[in-house]
Amino acid sequence: MKKVLLCALTLNLISCGAHQPKNVENADVMDFATTINADELKDHLYIFASDEFEGRETGEPGQKKAAEYLKTEYKKLGIPSPLGGDDYYQEVPSSAFRGSVKESENVLAFIEGSEFPNEILVISSHYDHVGMDDQGNIFNGADDDGSGTVAVLEIAEAFMTAKEKGYGPKRSILFLNVTGEEKGLIGSKFYTDNPVFPLTETVANLNIDMIGRTDIAHEADGNYVYLIGSDKLSTELHNLSEEVNAKYVNLALDYTYNDENDPNRFYYRSDHYNFAKNNIPIIFYFNGVHADYHKMTDTPDKIRYDLLEKRARLVFLTAWEVANRAERPFVDKAE
């Protein structure tokens, strides 16, 4: 009997060992990056930017369906909410909005860090869009910002796959899908005004808003992404980003819109800015404006899924480096 029990115990320990934390420096990060693939991004986006979601206008039924879709996908991946239990929503009351916008929700999922659990990396996108017009025409928002939102889902899956193989991140990661971006960055402002985790312990924000298309300046060669804000607060974060891209992805990093004198002022126009205002280093990933921006023609069939895959992998690989370095990105400038 003792031999039987000993064997059973040994087998149990071996089985459990597959889930024990391993040295993350020994991981082949590309094994996890390649789980982010064009086919899965396309499958998600054809649902998320479908007519069923009615343009995902903040506070309207289509936005509620989109929030439920995100919650369901995080639960399928086994990624918990930082709010506990089945509650993946940070409620954003109507009083947070100007005008008559209805109450809405940020959607949050969370992977706890193995060594620095109190230090938080935020990976964000906005999942709302502009809804429908008076004739019932639907603005699907496939690129804006369906592309960023499905990228966050795939990045979350890549991190969870790594964790299940024993290579969980050293720092905690908050996957933050915010509402109300189209209403004035309201969802991200509400989060930074009412943070689930202290902003002083939030080490960086990687924000993804429109990464599925090309603009006129890059029609001949789509192998690029605009980076905005990477050097505004942390030279170290900027250098880390450059190094990761050169090592793994080799996209052309275009800093045109990072110029403080650029009239578009994109640095101030997406959700990362509410983190930057709090001296949290950020990178904003963006493909530029195209002819279908905020039009009914921003549909999933227009997306370059090969580019979406490559850009999403860049965000993941950058996040991996931020999450697993010995030190958080050093802030050497102030907003």
Phi and psi in degrees as GROMACS dihedral restraints (atoms count N, CA, C in turn):
[ dihedral_restraints ]
;  ai    aj    ak    al  type     phi  dphi    fc
    3     4     5     6     1   -62.0    20    10
    4     5     6     7     1   -39.6    20    10
    6     7     8     9     1   -64.0    20    10
    7     8     9    10     1   -40.0    20    10
    9    10    11    12     1   -62.5    20    10
   10    11    12    13     1   -46.0    20    10
   12    13    14    15     1   -64.7    20    10
   13    14    15    16     1   -39.6    20    10
   15    16    17    18     1   -64.4    20    10
   16    17    18    19     1   -42.2    20    10
   18    19    20    21     1   -63.5    20    10
   19    20    21    22     1   -43.2    20    10
   21    22    23    24     1   -61.7    20    10
   22    23    24    25     1   -42.2    20    10
   24    25    26    27     1   -64.6    20    10
   25    26    27    28     1   -42.5    20    10
   27    28    29    30     1   -61.7    20    10
   28    29    30    31     1   -45.9    20    10
   30    31    32    33     1   -61.7    20    10
   31    32    33    34     1   -39.7    20    10
   33    34    35    36     1   -63.5    20    10
   34    35    36    37     1   -42.1    20    10
   36    37    38    39     1   -66.2    20    10
   37    38    39    40     1   -39.8    20    10
   39    40    41    42     1   -62.4    20    10
   40    41    42    43     1   -44.4    20    10
   42    43    44    45     1   -61.6    20    10
   43    44    45    46     1   -45.8    20    10
   45    46    47    48     1   -66.4    20    10
   46    47    48    49     1   -29.9    20    10
   48    49    50    51     1   -60.2    20    10
   49    50    51    52     1   -25.9    20    10
   51    52    53    54     1   -63.2    20    10
   52    53    54    55     1   -20.2    20    10
   54    55    56    57     1  -105.6    20    10
   55    56    57    58     1     2.7    20    10
   57    58    59    60     1   -74.4    20    10
   58    59    60    61     1   146.4    20    10
   60    61    62    63     1   -59.4    20    10
   61    62    63    64     1   139.5    20    10
   63    64    65    66     1  -116.9    20    10
   64    65    66    67     1   169.8    20    10
   66    67    68    69     1   -71.0    20    10
   67    68    69    70     1   112.3    20    10
   69    70    71    72     1   -64.4    20    10
   70    71    72    73     1   -23.9    20    10
   72    73    74    75     1   -64.7    20    10
   73    74    75    76     1   -19.7    20    10
   75    76    77    78     1   -88.5    20    10
   76    77    78    79     1    -3.6    20    10
   78    79    80    81     1   -75.8    20    10
   79    80    81    82     1   144.9    20    10
   81    82    83    84     1   -90.1    20    10
   82    83    84    85     1    97.5    20    10
   84    85    86    87     1   -61.6    20    10
   85    86    87    88     1   -26.8    20    10
   87    88    89    90     1   -68.6    20    10
   88    89    90    91     1   -23.5    20    10
   90    91    92    93     1   -59.2    20    10
   91    92    93    94     1   -35.2    20    10
   93    94    95    96     1   -88.2    20    10
   94    95    96    97     1   -34.8    20    10
   96    97    98    99     1   -61.0    20    10
   97    98    99   100     1   -36.5    20    10
   99   100   101   102     1   -74.2    20    10
  100   101   102   103     1    -8.1    20    10
  102   103   104   105     1   -71.0    20    10
  103   104   105   106     1   -16.8    20    10
  105   106   107   108     1   -84.1    20    10
  106   107   108   109     1   105.7    20    10
  108   109   110   111     1  -135.1    20    10
  109   110   111   112     1   156.4    20    10
  111   112   113   114     1   -58.6    20    10
  112   113   114   115     1   -38.4    20    10
  114   115   116   117     1   -64.4    20    10
  115   116   117   118     1   -44.6    20    10
  117   118   119   120     1   -69.7    20    10
  118   119   120   121     1   -38.4    20    10
  120   121   122   123     1   -60.1    20    10
  121   122   123   124     1   -41.9    20    10
  123   124   125   126     1   -65.9    20    10
  124   125   126   127     1   -44.0    20    10
  126   127   128   129     1   -58.6    20    10
  127   128   129   130     1   -46.3    20    10
  129   130   131   132     1   -61.8    20    10
  130   131   132   133     1   -46.6    20    10
  132   133   134   135     1   -71.6    20    10
  133   134   135   136     1   -33.4    20    10
  135   136   137   138     1   -66.6    20    10
  136   137   138   139     1   -23.4    20    10
  138   139   140   141     1   -83.3    20    10
  139   140   141   142     1   -50.6    20    10
  141   142   143   144     1   -66.3    20    10
  142   143   144   145     1   -31.6    20    10
  144   145   146   147     1  -105.4    20    10
  145   146   147   148     1    26.7    20    10
  147   148   149   150     1   -85.7    20    10
  148   149   150   151     1   167.8    20    10
  150   151   152   153     1   -62.7    20    10
  151   152   153   154     1   -24.1    20    10
  153   154   155   156     1   -56.4    20    10
  154   155   156   157     1   -30.5    20    10
  156   157   158   159     1   -92.4    20    10
  157   158   159   160     1     3.0    20    10
  159   160   161   162     1    51.2    20    10
  160   161   162   163     1    33.9    20    10
  162   163   164   165     1    79.9    20    10
  163   164   165   166     1     1.3    20    10
  165   166   167   168     1    54.1    20    10
  166   167   168   169     1    37.3    20    10
  168   169   170   171     1   -68.0    20    10
  169   170   171   172     1   137.5    20    10
  171   172   173   174     1   -52.3    20    10
  172   173   174   175     1   125.9    20    10
  174   175   176   177     1    85.2    20    10
  175   176   177   178     1    -7.6    20    10
  177   178   179   180     1   -97.2    20    10
  178   179   180   181     1   166.3    20    10
  180   181   182   183     1   -55.6    20    10
  181   182   183   184     1   -36.2    20    10
  183   184   185   186     1   -64.8    20    10
  184   185   186   187     1   -36.6    20    10
  186   187   188   189     1   -66.8    20    10
  187   188   189   190     1   -38.4    20    10
  189   190   191   192     1   -63.3    20    10
  190   191   192   193     1   -39.8    20    10
  192   193   194   195     1   -64.0    20    10
  193   194   195   196     1   -38.7    20    10
  195   196   197   198     1   -65.3    20    10
  196   197   198   199     1   -41.3    20    10
  198   199   200   201     1   -61.2    20    10
  199   200   201   202     1   -42.1    20    10
  201   202   203   204     1   -65.9    20    10
  202   203   204   205     1   -36.5    20    10
  204   205   206   207     1   -61.3    20    10
  205   206   207   208     1   -46.2    20    10
  207   208   209   210     1   -62.6    20    10
  208   209   210   211     1   -45.9    20    10
  210   211   212   213     1   -57.5    20    10
  211   212   213   214     1   -46.4    20    10
  213   214   215   216     1   -61.1    20    10
  214   215   216   217     1   -41.6    20    10
  216   217   218   219     1   -67.3    20    10
  217   218   219   220     1   -41.2    20    10
  219   220   221   222     1   -62.6    20    10
  220   221   222   223     1   -39.9    20    10
  222   223   224   225     1   -65.9    20    10
  223   224   225   226     1   -39.1    20    10
  225   226   227   228     1   -59.7    20    10
  226   227   228   229     1   -36.7    20    10
  228   229   230   231     1   -77.7    20    10
  229   230   231   232     1   -10.4    20    10
  231   232   233   234     1    78.0    20    10
  232   233   234   235     1    21.0    20    10
  234   235   236   237     1   -94.8    20    10
  235   236   237   238     1   119.6    20    10
  237   238   239   240     1   -78.3    20    10
  238   239   240   241     1   170.5    20    10
  240   241   242   243     1   -89.9    20    10
  241   242   243   244     1   145.0    20    10
  243   244   245   246     1   -75.0    20    10
  244   245   246   247     1    -8.9    20    10
  246   247   248   249     1   -88.4    20    10
  247   248   249   250     1   -11.0    20    10
  249   250   251   252     1    96.0    20    10
  250   251   252   253     1   144.6    20    10
  252   253   254   255     1    60.5    20    10
  253   254   255   256     1  -136.7    20    10
  255   256   257   258     1   -95.5    20    10
  256   257   258   259     1    10.9    20    10
  258   259   260   261     1   -95.1    20    10
  259   260   261   262     1    97.6    20    10
  261   262   263   264     1   -98.1    20    10
  262   263   264   265     1     3.8    20    10
  264   265   266   267     1  -107.9    20    10
  265   266   267   268     1   129.8    20    10
  267   268   269   270     1   -95.9    20    10
  268   269   270   271     1   108.6    20    10
  270   271   272   273     1   -67.8    20    10
  271   272   273   274     1   131.0    20    10
  273   274   275   276     1  -110.8    20    10
  274   275   276   277     1   105.9    20    10
  276   277   278   279     1   -68.3    20    10
  277   278   279   280     1   157.1    20    10
  279   280   281   282     1   -61.6    20    10
  280   281   282   283     1   -24.6    20    10
  282   283   284   285     1   -66.5    20    10
  283   284   285   286     1   -14.8    20    10
  285   286   287   288     1   -78.9    20    10
  286   287   288   289     1   -13.4    20    10
  288   289   290   291     1  -102.8    20    10
  289   290   291   292     1   151.3    20    10
  291   292   293   294     1   -81.5    20    10
  292   293   294   295     1   146.1    20    10
  294   295   296   297     1    80.8    20    10
  295   296   297   298     1  -147.6    20    10
  297   298   299   300     1  -109.7    20    10
  298   299   300   301     1    29.2    20    10
  300   301   302   303     1   -70.4    20    10
  301   302   303   304     1   137.5    20    10
  303   304   305   306     1   -78.6    20    10
  304   305   306   307     1   164.7    20    10
  306   307   308   309     1   -61.9    20    10
  307   308   309   310     1   153.9    20    10
  309   310   311   312     1  -148.0    20    10
  310   311   312   313     1  -171.8    20    10
  312   313   314   315     1  -142.1    20    10
  313   314   315   316     1   135.8    20    10
  315   316   317   318     1   -84.5    20    10
  316   317   318   319     1   145.7    20    10
  318   319   320   321     1  -109.8    20    10
  319   320   321   322     1   127.9    20    10
  321   322   323   324     1  -125.9    20    10
  322   323   324   325     1   135.9    20    10
  324   325   326   327     1  -136.5    20    10
  325   326   327   328     1   159.0    20    10
  327   328   329   330     1  -150.7    20    10
  328   329   330   331     1   131.9    20    10
  330   331   332   333     1  -116.8    20    10
  331   332   333   334     1   120.6    20    10
  333   334   335   336     1   -77.5    20    10
  334   335   336   337     1   139.6    20    10
  336   337   338   339     1   -74.5    20    10
  337   338   339   340     1   152.4    20    10
  339   340   341   342     1   -86.5    20    10
  340   341   342   343     1   -29.4    20    10
  342   343   344   345     1  -115.7    20    10
  343   344   345   346     1   -35.7    20    10
  345   346   347   348     1  -125.9    20    10
  346   347   348   349     1    62.6    20    10
  348   349   350   351     1   -63.2    20    10
  349   350   351   352     1   -22.7    20    10
  351   352   353   354     1   -85.5    20    10
  352   353   354   355     1    -6.5    20    10
  354   355   356   357     1   -96.8    20    10
  355   356   357   358     1   130.0    20    10
  357   358   359   360     1  -119.3    20    10
  358   359   360   361     1   127.1    20    10
  360   361   362   363     1  -100.0    20    10
  361   362   363   364     1   127.4    20    10
  363   364   365   366     1  -103.7    20    10
  364   365   366   367     1   125.8    20    10
  366   367   368   369     1  -112.0    20    10
  367   368   369   370     1   119.8    20    10
  369   370   371   372     1  -129.8    20    10
  370   371   372   373     1   158.7    20    10
  372   373   374   375     1  -154.0    20    10
  373   374   375   376     1   161.2    20    10
  375   376   377   378     1  -102.0    20    10
  376   377   378   379     1   137.7    20    10
  378   379   380   381     1  -106.1    20    10
  379   380   381   382     1    -3.0    20    10
  381   382   383   384     1   -81.4    20    10
  382   383   384   385     1   164.4    20    10
  384   385   386   387     1  -144.4    20    10
  385   386   387   388     1  -156.2    20    10
  387   388   389   390     1  -102.8    20    10
  388   389   390   391     1     3.9    20    10
  390   391   392   393     1    81.0    20    10
  391   392   393   394     1  -131.5    20    10
  393   394   395   396     1  -129.2    20    10
  394   395   396   397     1   159.5    20    10
  396   397   398   399     1   -92.7    20    10
  397   398   399   400     1  -176.3    20    10
  399   400   401   402     1   -66.5    20    10
  400   401   402   403     1   -19.3    20    10
  402   403   404   405     1   -93.1    20    10
  403   404   405   406     1     2.5    20    10
  405   406   407   408     1    85.1    20    10
  406   407   408   409     1     9.8    20    10
  408   409   410   411     1   -72.5    20    10
  409   410   411   412     1   136.2    20    10
  411   412   413   414     1   -99.4    20    10
  412   413   414   415     1   132.5    20    10
  414   415   416   417     1   -99.8    20    10
  415   416   417   418     1   101.6    20    10
  417   418   419   420     1   -73.5    20    10
  418   419   420   421     1   -26.3    20    10
  420   421   422   423     1    59.4    20    10
  421   422   423   424     1    47.3    20    10
  423   424   425   426     1   -65.2    20    10
  424   425   426   427     1   -46.3    20    10
  426   427   428   429     1   -81.9    20    10
  427   428   429   430     1   -40.4    20    10
  429   430   431   432     1  -107.3    20    10
  430   431   432   433     1    97.7    20    10
  432   433   434   435     1  -122.1    20    10
  433   434   435   436     1    42.6    20    10
  435   436   437   438     1   -56.7    20    10
  436   437   438   439     1   -37.4    20    10
  438   439   440   441     1   -62.4    20    10
  439   440   441   442     1   -44.7    20    10
  441   442   443   444     1   -66.5    20    10
  442   443   444   445     1   -37.5    20    10
  444   445   446   447     1   -68.2    20    10
  445   446   447   448     1   -44.7    20    10
  447   448   449   450     1   -70.3    20    10
  448   449   450   451     1   -27.9    20    10
  450   451   452   453     1   -63.4    20    10
  451   452   453   454     1   -41.8    20    10
  453   454   455   456     1   -61.1    20    10
  454   455   456   457     1   -41.2    20    10
  456   457   458   459     1   -60.1    20    10
  457   458   459   460     1   -44.4    20    10
  459   460   461   462     1   -69.0    20    10
  460   461   462   463     1   -36.6    20    10
  462   463   464   465     1   -64.5    20    10
  463   464   465   466     1   -41.4    20    10
  465   466   467   468     1   -60.7    20    10
  466   467   468   469     1   -41.9    20    10
  468   469   470   471     1   -62.9    20    10
  469   470   471   472     1   -40.2    20    10
  471   472   473   474     1   -63.1    20    10
  472   473   474   475     1   -43.5    20    10
  474   475   476   477     1   -66.3    20    10
  475   476   477   478     1   -38.2    20    10
  477   478   479   480     1   -69.6    20    10
  478   479   480   481     1   -37.2    20    10
  480   481   482   483     1   -60.2    20    10
  481   482   483   484     1   -43.3    20    10
  483   484   485   486     1   -62.2    20    10
  484   485   486   487     1   -43.3    20    10
  486   487   488   489     1   -62.9    20    10
  487   488   489   490     1   -42.0    20    10
  489   490   491   492     1   -63.9    20    10
  490   491   492   493     1   -23.9    20    10
  492   493   494   495     1   -93.1    20    10
  493   494   495   496     1     7.7    20    10
  495   496   497   498     1    97.2    20    10
  496   497   498   499     1     1.0    20    10
  498   499   500   501     1  -109.8    20    10
  499   500   501   502     1    55.2    20    10
  501   502   503   504     1   -66.8    20    10
  502   503   504   505     1   153.1    20    10
  504   505   506   507     1   -67.6    20    10
  505   506   507   508     1   149.5    20    10
  507   508   509   510     1   -70.2    20    10
  508   509   510   511     1   -40.8    20    10
  510   511   512   513     1   -97.0    20    10
  511   512   513   514     1   156.4    20    10
  513   514   515   516     1   -74.8    20    10
  514   515   516   517     1   151.5    20    10
  516   517   518   519     1  -125.6    20    10
  517   518   519   520     1   126.9    20    10
  519   520   521   522     1  -105.1    20    10
  520   521   522   523     1   120.0    20    10
  522   523   524   525     1   -92.8    20    10
  523   524   525   526     1   114.0    20    10
  525   526   527   528     1  -120.8    20    10
  526   527   528   529     1   107.1    20    10
  528   529   530   531     1  -100.4    20    10
  529   530   531   532     1   110.3    20    10
  531   532   533   534     1   -97.6    20    10
  532   533   534   535     1   151.0    20    10
  534   535   536   537     1   -95.6    20    10
  535   536   537   538     1   167.8    20    10
  537   538   539   540     1    68.8    20    10
  538   539   540   541     1    17.8    20    10
  540   541   542   543     1   -62.2    20    10
  541   542   543   544     1   -41.6    20    10
  543   544   545   546     1   -70.2    20    10
  544   545   546   547     1   -10.6    20    10
  546   547   548   549     1  -101.8    20    10
  547   548   549   550     1    11.0    20    10
  549   550   551   552     1   113.1    20    10
  550   551   552   553     1    35.0    20    10
  552   553   554   555     1    60.1    20    10
  553   554   555   556     1    33.8    20    10
  555   556   557   558     1   -68.8    20    10
  556   557   558   559     1   -41.5    20    10
  558   559   560   561     1   -64.1    20    10
  559   560   561   562     1   -44.1    20    10
  561   562   563   564     1   -70.2    20    10
  562   563   564   565     1   -34.9    20    10
  564   565   566   567     1   -64.7    20    10
  565   566   567   568     1   -40.6    20    10
  567   568   569   570     1   -63.5    20    10
  568   569   570   571     1   -40.3    20    10
  570   571   572   573     1   -62.8    20    10
  571   572   573   574     1   -47.4    20    10
  573   574   575   576     1   -71.5    20    10
  574   575   576   577     1   -23.3    20    10
  576   577   578   579     1   -78.5    20    10
  577   578   579   580     1   -25.7    20    10
  579   580   581   582     1  -133.4    20    10
  580   581   582   583     1    60.5    20    10
  582   583   584   585     1   -68.5    20    10
  583   584   585   586     1   141.2    20    10
  585   586   587   588     1   -72.1    20    10
  586   587   588   589     1   -33.1    20    10
  588   589   590   591     1  -122.0    20    10
  589   590   591   592     1   146.7    20    10
  591   592   593   594     1   -56.8    20    10
  592   593   594   595     1   136.3    20    10
  594   595   596   597     1   -64.4    20    10
  595   596   597   598     1   -28.2    20    10
  597   598   599   600     1   -65.1    20    10
  598   599   600   601     1   -22.3    20    10
  600   601   602   603     1  -103.9    20    10
  601   602   603   604     1     7.4    20    10
  603   604   605   606     1   -90.3    20    10
  604   605   606   607     1   111.8    20    10
  606   607   608   609     1   -84.7    20    10
  607   608   609   610     1   -25.8    20    10
  609   610   611   612     1  -171.1    20    10
  610   611   612   613     1   160.5    20    10
  612   613   614   615     1  -128.9    20    10
  613   614   615   616     1   122.7    20    10
  615   616   617   618     1  -104.7    20    10
  616   617   618   619     1   112.6    20    10
  618   619   620   621     1  -112.0    20    10
  619   620   621   622     1   132.6    20    10
  621   622   623   624     1  -119.5    20    10
  622   623   624   625     1   116.4    20    10
  624   625   626   627     1  -141.9    20    10
  625   626   627   628     1    99.0    20    10
  627   628   629   630     1    76.2    20    10
  628   629   630   631     1    91.3    20    10
  630   631   632   633     1  -133.8    20    10
  631   632   633   634     1    22.4    20    10
  633   634   635   636     1  -109.1    20    10
  634   635   636   637     1     1.9    20    10
  636   637   638   639     1  -133.2    20    10
  637   638   639   640     1  -177.2    20    10
  639   640   641   642     1  -122.0    20    10
  640   641   642   643     1   158.2    20    10
  642   643   644   645     1  -106.6    20    10
  643   644   645   646     1   178.7    20    10
  645   646   647   648     1   -59.4    20    10
  646   647   648   649     1   -38.3    20    10
  648   649   650   651     1   -65.1    20    10
  649   650   651   652     1   -18.1    20    10
  651   652   653   654     1  -126.9    20    10
  652   653   654   655     1    22.8    20    10
  654   655   656   657     1   -62.5    20    10
  655   656   657   658     1   -35.2    20    10
  657   658   659   660     1   -70.7    20    10
  658   659   660   661     1   -32.8    20    10
  660   661   662   663     1  -144.2    20    10
  661   662   663   664     1   109.9    20    10
  663   664   665   666     1   -86.2    20    10
  664   665   666   667     1     7.9    20    10
  666   667   668   669     1   -81.6    20    10
  667   668   669   670     1    66.6    20    10
  669   670   671   672     1  -152.5    20    10
  670   671   672   673     1   168.1    20    10
  672   673   674   675     1  -153.9    20    10
  673   674   675   676     1   141.8    20    10
  675   676   677   678     1   -78.4    20    10
  676   677   678   679     1   132.1    20    10
  678   679   680   681     1  -112.2    20    10
  679   680   681   682     1   131.6    20    10
  681   682   683   684     1  -128.8    20    10
  682   683   684   685     1   130.8    20    10
  684   685   686   687     1    87.4    20    10
  685   686   687   688     1    -1.6    20    10
  687   688   689   690     1   -63.4    20    10
  688   689   690   691     1   -28.0    20    10
  690   691   692   693     1  -107.4    20    10
  691   692   693   694     1     6.5    20    10
  693   694   695   696     1   -68.7    20    10
  694   695   696   697     1   -35.4    20    10
  696   697   698   699     1  -121.8    20    10
  697   698   699   700     1   -26.8    20    10
  699   700   701   702     1  -140.4    20    10
  700   701   702   703     1   107.8    20    10
  702   703   704   705     1   -60.4    20    10
  703   704   705   706     1   -35.2    20    10
  705   706   707   708     1   -63.3    20    10
  706   707   708   709     1   -43.1    20    10
  708   709   710   711     1   -63.1    20    10
  709   710   711   712     1   -41.8    20    10
  711   712   713   714     1   -60.2    20    10
  712   713   714   715     1   -47.4    20    10
  714   715   716   717     1   -65.5    20    10
  715   716   717   718     1   -40.4    20    10
  717   718   719   720     1   -57.5    20    10
  718   719   720   721     1   -46.2    20    10
  720   721   722   723     1   -59.0    20    10
  721   722   723   724     1   -45.9    20    10
  723   724   725   726     1   -61.9    20    10
  724   725   726   727     1   -43.0    20    10
  726   727   728   729     1   -65.4    20    10
  727   728   729   730     1   -43.1    20    10
  729   730   731   732     1   -62.6    20    10
  730   731   732   733     1   -44.9    20    10
  732   733   734   735     1   -62.1    20    10
  733   734   735   736     1   -44.5    20    10
  735   736   737   738     1   -64.5    20    10
  736   737   738   739     1   -34.1    20    10
  738   739   740   741     1   -77.3    20    10
  739   740   741   742     1   -37.6    20    10
  741   742   743   744     1  -117.8    20    10
  742   743   744   745     1   -36.3    20    10
  744   745   746   747     1  -116.7    20    10
  745   746   747   748     1   -44.7    20    10
  747   748   749   750     1    63.0    20    10
  748   749   750   751     1    42.7    20    10
  750   751   752   753     1   -79.2    20    10
  751   752   753   754     1   151.9    20    10
  753   754   755   756     1   -75.9    20    10
  754   755   756   757     1   118.1    20    10
  756   757   758   759     1   -90.9    20    10
  757   758   759   760     1   112.3    20    10
  759   760   761   762     1  -100.4    20    10
  760   761   762   763     1   119.9    20    10
  762   763   764   765     1  -105.0    20    10
  763   764   765   766     1    19.8    20    10
  765   766   767   768     1   -51.6    20    10
  766   767   768   769     1   -47.3    20    10
  768   769   770   771     1   -84.2    20    10
  769   770   771   772     1     1.5    20    10
  771   772   773   774     1   -82.2    20    10
  772   773   774   775     1   -13.2    20    10
  774   775   776   777     1   -64.3    20    10
  775   776   777   778     1   126.0    20    10
  777   778   779   780     1   -59.8    20    10
  778   779   780   781     1   -24.4    20    10
  780   781   782   783     1   -91.7    20    10
  781   782   783   784     1     1.5    20    10
  783   784   785   786     1   -64.8    20    10
  784   785   786   787     1   127.4    20    10
  786   787   788   789     1   -67.3    20    10
  787   788   789   790     1   -19.6    20    10
  789   790   791   792     1   -70.3    20    10
  790   791   792   793     1   -28.6    20    10
  792   793   794   795     1    52.6    20    10
  793   794   795   796     1    43.6    20    10
  795   796   797   798     1   -63.1    20    10
  796   797   798   799     1   -26.4    20    10
  798   799   800   801     1   -56.3    20    10
  799   800   801   802     1   -30.0    20    10
  801   802   803   804     1   -97.5    20    10
  802   803   804   805     1     4.8    20    10
  804   805   806   807     1  -117.0    20    10
  805   806   807   808     1     9.6    20    10
  807   808   809   810     1  -137.2    20    10
  808   809   810   811     1   177.5    20    10
  810   811   812   813     1   -68.0    20    10
  811   812   813   814     1   -22.2    20    10
  813   814   815   816     1   -56.7    20    10
  814   815   816   817     1   -29.2    20    10
  816   817   818   819     1   -63.0    20    10
  817   818   819   820     1   -32.2    20    10
  819   820   821   822     1   -68.0    20    10
  820   821   822   823     1   -24.1    20    10
  822   823   824   825     1   -79.7    20    10
  823   824   825   826     1   -44.4    20    10
  825   826   827   828     1   -59.1    20    10
  826   827   828   829     1   -37.2    20    10
  828   829   830   831     1   -58.8    20    10
  829   830   831   832     1   -23.3    20    10
  831   832   833   834     1  -100.8    20    10
  832   833   834   835     1    21.1    20    10
  834   835   836   837     1    60.3    20    10
  835   836   837   838     1    33.7    20    10
  837   838   839   840     1   -99.4    20    10
  838   839   840   841     1   122.2    20    10
  840   841   842   843     1   -58.4    20    10
  841   842   843   844     1   141.2    20    10
  843   844   845   846     1  -135.5    20    10
  844   845   846   847     1   158.1    20    10
  846   847   848   849     1  -132.8    20    10
  847   848   849   850     1   130.7    20    10
  849   850   851   852     1  -107.8    20    10
  850   851   852   853     1   121.4    20    10
  852   853   854   855     1  -101.1    20    10
  853   854   855   856     1   131.0    20    10
  855   856   857   858     1  -155.8    20    10
  856   857   858   859     1   141.4    20    10
  858   859   860   861     1   -99.7    20    10
  859   860   861   862     1     1.1    20    10
  861   862   863   864     1    88.9    20    10
  862   863   864   865     1   169.1    20    10
  864   865   866   867     1   -86.8    20    10
  865   866   867   868     1   141.9    20    10
  867   868   869   870     1  -128.8    20    10
  868   869   870   871     1   178.9    20    10
  870   871   872   873     1   -65.0    20    10
  871   872   873   874     1   -19.8    20    10
  873   874   875   876     1   -96.9    20    10
  874   875   876   877     1     5.8    20    10
  876   877   878   879     1   -58.8    20    10
  877   878   879   880     1   122.7    20    10
  879   880   881   882     1    58.3    20    10
  880   881   882   883     1    32.1    20    10
  882   883   884   885     1  -122.8    20    10
  883   884   885   886     1   164.6    20    10
  885   886   887   888     1   -63.8    20    10
  886   887   888   889     1   -16.2    20    10
  888   889   890   891     1   -87.1    20    10
  889   890   891   892     1     4.1    20    10
  891   892   893   894     1   -82.2    20    10
  892   893   894   895     1    81.3    20    10
  894   895   896   897     1  -119.8    20    10
  895   896   897   898     1   160.4    20    10
  897   898   899   900     1   -61.6    20    10
  898   899   900   901     1   -25.8    20    10
  900   901   902   903     1   -70.4    20    10
  901   902   903   904     1   -14.6    20    10
  903   904   905   906     1   -88.7    20    10
  904   905   906   907     1    -8.2    20    10
  906   907   908   909     1   -75.8    20    10
  907   908   909   910     1   138.5    20    10
  909   910   911   912     1   -90.3    20    10
  910   911   912   913     1    93.4    20    10
  912   913   914   915     1   -68.5    20    10
  913   914   915   916     1   -25.5    20    10
  915   916   917   918     1   -65.6    20    10
  916   917   918   919     1   -40.3    20    10
  918   919   920   921     1   -71.8    20    10
  919   920   921   922     1   -39.9    20    10
  921   922   923   924     1   -58.9    20    10
  922   923   924   925     1   -43.0    20    10
  924   925   926   927     1   -59.3    20    10
  925   926   927   928     1   -48.5    20    10
  927   928   929   930     1   -65.7    20    10
  928   929   930   931     1   -42.1    20    10
  930   931   932   933     1   -68.8    20    10
  931   932   933   934     1   -39.9    20    10
  933   934   935   936     1   -64.1    20    10
  934   935   936   937     1   -38.5    20    10
  936   937   938   939     1   -63.3    20    10
  937   938   939   940     1   -37.8    20    10
  939   940   941   942     1   -61.2    20    10
  940   941   942   943     1   -44.1    20    10
  942   943   944   945     1   -61.7    20    10
  943   944   945   946     1   -45.5    20    10
  945   946   947   948     1   -59.1    20    10
  946   947   948   949     1   -47.7    20    10
  948   949   950   951     1   -65.8    20    10
  949   950   951   952     1   -35.7    20    10
  951   952   953   954     1   -67.1    20    10
  952   953   954   955     1   -43.7    20    10
  954   955   956   957     1   -61.8    20    10
  955   956   957   958     1   -40.2    20    10
  957   958   959   960     1   -57.9    20    10
  958   959   960   961     1   -44.1    20    10
  960   961   962   963     1   -66.9    20    10
  961   962   963   964     1   -44.1    20    10
  963   964   965   966     1   -61.7    20    10
  964   965   966   967     1   -42.5    20    10
  966   967   968   969     1   -70.1    20    10
  967   968   969   970     1   -25.4    20    10
  969   970   971   972     1  -115.2    20    10
  970   971   972   973     1    -1.3    20    10
  972   973   974   975     1   -68.9    20    10
  973   974   975   976     1   160.2    20    10
  975   976   977   978     1   -65.5    20    10
  976   977   978   979     1   -32.9    20    10
  978   979   980   981     1  -124.9    20    10
  979   980   981   982     1   148.5    20    10
  981   982   983   984     1   -68.2    20    10
  982   983   984   985     1   157.3    20    10
  984   985   986   987     1   -58.0    20    10
  985   986   987   988     1   129.8    20    10
  987   988   989   990     1   -79.1    20    10
  988   989   990   991     1   129.8    20    10
  990   991   992   993     1   -89.0    20    10
  991   992   993   994     1   110.2    20    10
  993   994   995   996     1  -112.1    20    10
  994   995   996   997     1     6.4    20    10
  996   997   998   999     1  -136.0    20    10
  997   998   999  1000     1   166.9    20    10
  999  1000  1001  1002     1  -130.0    20    10
 1000  1001  1002  1003     1   141.9    20    10
